[in-house]
Amino acid sequence: MRESSHAFFTNTACRYYPCHEGIEEINCLFCFCPLYRLPHCPGSPVELESDGRVIRDCSLCTYPHQAENYEAIMACLAAR
C-alpha cells in the first residue's frame, strides 16, 4: 500500500469506495477529474450525443485514479 502524500491518498471510508474495479491502488486525489473540461483528455472518456450536444462520459475511465498518472495530470493542468 502506498503512503499518503501530496500526490496520492486513498479514502477507504468513502461510501463509493472502490469507485472503479481493476485498480490495485486507487488514488482518490482526483476524485472529481480536473481533466474533464480539457478538449484532449489523456484518459479514456466516451463522448455521447444527447439533444444535439456532446456529453463526455468518464464513468469507465480510471486515468486520474492511477497513481502513476499524477505528473502527467499536473503537466496538463499547467499547460492550460
MODELLER restraints for C-alpha pairs under 7 A, 6 or more apart:
rsr = mdl.restraints
at = mdl.atoms
rsr.add(forms.Gaussian(group=physical.xy_distance, feature=features.Distance(at['CA:7:A'], at['CA:70:A']), mean=6.45, stdev=0.5))
rsr.add(forms.Gaussian(group=physical.xy_distance, feature=features.Distance(at['CA:8:A'], at['CA:27:A']), mean=5.52, stdev=0.5))
rsr.add(forms.Gaussian(group=physical.xy_distance, feature=features.Distance(at['CA:8:A'], at['CA:29:A']), mean=6.02, stdev=0.5))
rsr.add(forms.Gaussian(group=physical.xy_distance, feature=features.Distance(at['CA:8:A'], at['CA:67:A']), mean=6.42, stdev=0.5))
rsr.add(forms.Gaussian(group=physical.xy_distance, feature=features.Distance(at['CA:9:A'], at['CA:27:A']), mean=5.50, stdev=0.5))
rsr.add(forms.Gaussian(group=physical.xy_distance, feature=features.Distance(at['CA:9:A'], at['CA:28:A']), mean=5.77, stdev=0.5))
rsr.add(forms.Gaussian(group=physical.xy_distance, feature=features.Distance(at['CA:9:A'], at['CA:29:A']), mean=6.02, stdev=0.5))
rsr.add(forms.Gaussian(group=physical.xy_distance, feature=features.Distance(at['CA:10:A'], at['CA:26:A']), mean=6.13, stdev=0.5))
rsr.add(forms.Gaussian(group=physical.xy_distance, feature=features.Distance(at['CA:10:A'], at['CA:27:A']), mean=5.43, stdev=0.5))
rsr.add(forms.Gaussian(group=physical.xy_distance, feature=features.Distance(at['CA:10:A'], at['CA:28:A']), mean=5.15, stdev=0.5))
rsr.add(forms.Gaussian(group=physical.xy_distance, feature=features.Distance(at['CA:11:A'], at['CA:28:A']), mean=6.33, stdev=0.5))
rsr.add(forms.Gaussian(group=physical.xy_distance, feature=features.Distance(at['CA:20:A'], at['CA:62:A']), mean=6.92, stdev=0.5))
rsr.add(forms.Gaussian(group=physical.xy_distance, feature=features.Distance(at['CA:26:A'], at['CA:65:A']), mean=5.32, stdev=0.5))
rsr.add(forms.Gaussian(group=physical.xy_distance, feature=features.Distance(at['CA:26:A'], at['CA:66:A']), mean=6.17, stdev=0.5))
rsr.add(forms.Gaussian(group=physical.xy_distance, feature=features.Distance(at['CA:27:A'], at['CA:65:A']), mean=4.49, stdev=0.5))
rsr.add(forms.Gaussian(group=physical.xy_distance, feature=features.Distance(at['CA:27:A'], at['CA:66:A']), mean=5.83, stdev=0.5))
rsr.add(forms.Gaussian(group=physical.xy_distance, feature=features.Distance(at['CA:27:A'], at['CA:67:A']), mean=5.67, stdev=0.5))
rsr.add(forms.Gaussian(group=physical.xy_distance, feature=features.Distance(at['CA:28:A'], at['CA:65:A']), mean=6.15, stdev=0.5))
rsr.add(forms.Gaussian(group=physical.xy_distance, feature=features.Distance(at['CA:30:A'], at['CA:64:A']), mean=5.80, stdev=0.5))
rsr.add(forms.Gaussian(group=physical.xy_distance, feature=features.Distance(at['CA:30:A'], at['CA:65:A']), mean=6.59, stdev=0.5))
rsr.add(forms.Gaussian(group=physical.xy_distance, feature=features.Distance(at['CA:33:A'], at['CA:64:A']), mean=6.37, stdev=0.5))
rsr.add(forms.Gaussian(group=physical.xy_distance, feature=features.Distance(at['CA:35:A'], at['CA:41:A']), mean=6.08, stdev=0.5))
rsr.add(forms.Gaussian(group=physical.xy_distance, feature=features.Distance(at['CA:43:A'], at['CA:61:A']), mean=6.35, stdev=0.5))
rsr.add(forms.Gaussian(group=physical.xy_distance, feature=features.Distance(at['CA:43:A'], at['CA:63:A']), mean=5.15, stdev=0.5))
rsr.add(forms.Gaussian(group=physical.xy_distance, feature=features.Distance(at['CA:44:A'], at['CA:61:A']), mean=5.33, stdev=0.5))
rsr.add(forms.Gaussian(group=physical.xy_distance, feature=features.Distance(at['CA:45:A'], at['CA:56:A']), mean=6.20, stdev=0.5))
rsr.add(forms.Gaussian(group=physical.xy_distance, feature=features.Distance(at['CA:45:A'], at['CA:57:A']), mean=5.64, stdev=0.5))
rsr.add(forms.Gaussian(group=physical.xy_distance, feature=features.Distance(at['CA:45:A'], at['CA:58:A']), mean=4.66, stdev=0.5))
rsr.add(forms.Gaussian(group=physical.xy_distance, feature=features.Distance(at['CA:45:A'], at['CA:61:A']), mean=6.12, stdev=0.5))
rsr.add(forms.Gaussian(group=physical.xy_distance, feature=features.Distance(at['CA:46:A'], at['CA:56:A']), mean=5.78, stdev=0.5))
rsr.add(forms.Gaussian(group=physical.xy_distance, feature=features.Distance(at['CA:46:A'], at['CA:57:A']), mean=5.09, stdev=0.5))
rsr.add(forms.Gaussian(group=physical.xy_distance, feature=features.Distance(at['CA:46:A'], at['CA:58:A']), mean=6.43, stdev=0.5))
rsr.add(forms.Gaussian(group=physical.xy_distance, feature=features.Distance(at['CA:47:A'], at['CA:54:A']), mean=6.24, stdev=0.5))
rsr.add(forms.Gaussian(group=physical.xy_distance, feature=features.Distance(at['CA:47:A'], at['CA:55:A']), mean=5.61, stdev=0.5))
rsr.add(forms.Gaussian(group=physical.xy_distance, feature=features.Distance(at['CA:47:A'], at['CA:56:A']), mean=4.56, stdev=0.5))
rsr.add(forms.Gaussian(group=physical.xy_distance, feature=features.Distance(at['CA:47:A'], at['CA:57:A']), mean=6.02, stdev=0.5))
rsr.add(forms.Gaussian(group=physical.xy_distance, feature=features.Distance(at['CA:48:A'], at['CA:54:A']), mean=5.56, stdev=0.5))
rsr.add(forms.Gaussian(group=physical.xy_distance, feature=features.Distance(at['CA:48:A'], at['CA:55:A']), mean=5.11, stdev=0.5))
rsr.add(forms.Gaussian(group=physical.xy_distance, feature=features.Distance(at['CA:48:A'], at['CA:56:A']), mean=6.22, stdev=0.5))
rsr.add(forms.Gaussian(group=physical.xy_distance, feature=features.Distance(at['CA:48:A'], at['CA:57:A']), mean=6.96, stdev=0.5))
rsr.add(forms.Gaussian(group=physical.xy_distance, feature=features.Distance(at['CA:49:A'], at['CA:55:A']), mean=6.01, stdev=0.5))
rsr.add(forms.Gaussian(group=physical.xy_distance, feature=features.Distance(at['CA:63:A'], at['CA:69:A']), mean=6.80, stdev=0.5))
